[in-house]
């Protein structure tokens, strides 16, 4: 069978949702890492309200990554964060 090069590219998706997350939980199994991103909504109290005993975090997305993909993810985040700091800080 002859070899053929296949180009891979990111498709445009105008319907892709953006979620603001302000919480993250990381766990792992024997083979995968799990990143769970969530959102906590601030509690706004008035003078007649009591402070709640607990506040729930709404999970937004759970991402599973192999250790190799997690390493690449960390490297890409670090590179982008450094570029951000150089440009805006």
N, C-alpha and C positions, 0 to 999 in steps of 0.2 A: 504494500500500500504506500502510495506517495505521501510525503509530508506536505501539509498545507498550513500556512500561518493564518490564524484567525484573530482579527482585531476585536478587542473588548473595550467597550466605552460605556460611560454613564448616560443613560437615557434621561430625557427631560420628563419631569412629572409635575405639572402645575398644580395637581391636587394633593401633593405631599403635605401632610400636616406638620406644623411646628408646635412642639410642646415646650413650655418653659418648665424646667425642673430645678428644684433647689435641695433635693435630697438624693443620696446614692447609697446603695447597699451592695457589697461585693461578697460573693461566696464562691466555693469551688467544690467539684467532685473529683473523682480519680482522673477524669479525662478532660473536663471543661471548666471554664470560669463563667460565672454568671454576674452580670451587671444589671441591677435593678434600679431604674431611675424613677423618682417619685416627686410629688409636690405636696407641700404642707401649706395650707391656707392660714394666714395669720388670724388669730382670734382677736376681734375687736370687742372690748368690754366697755360697758357704760358703768356708771356708779352703782347700779342696782344688781349687777351680775356677779356671780362667783367665778373665780378662776377654775377652769375645768381640771380634773385630775389627770386626764390624758387627752392627747390630740392624735388623731390618725393621720398617717401619711398615705396619700392616694397613689398607688403604683401607676405609672404611665406606660412603661415598657420594660421588658426583661430581655436582655441580649445574652446569648450563649456564644462563647468564643473558645477555640482551641488555645492551648498555651502559646503556640506559635503566632496565632492571630492576635492574641492579647499583647504579646511582645511588640508586634508591628503597630498595634493600636496605640500603645504607650509611646513608642518612638515618634509616631506621627503627631500625637498630641503634644509631646515635648517640643518638637520642631515648630509646630504652629504657635505654641505659647511663647517660645523665644522670639519668633518673628513679630508677634503681637506686642511683646514688651519693647522690642527695639523700635517699633513704629509709633506706639502710643504712650510709652512711659518715659 
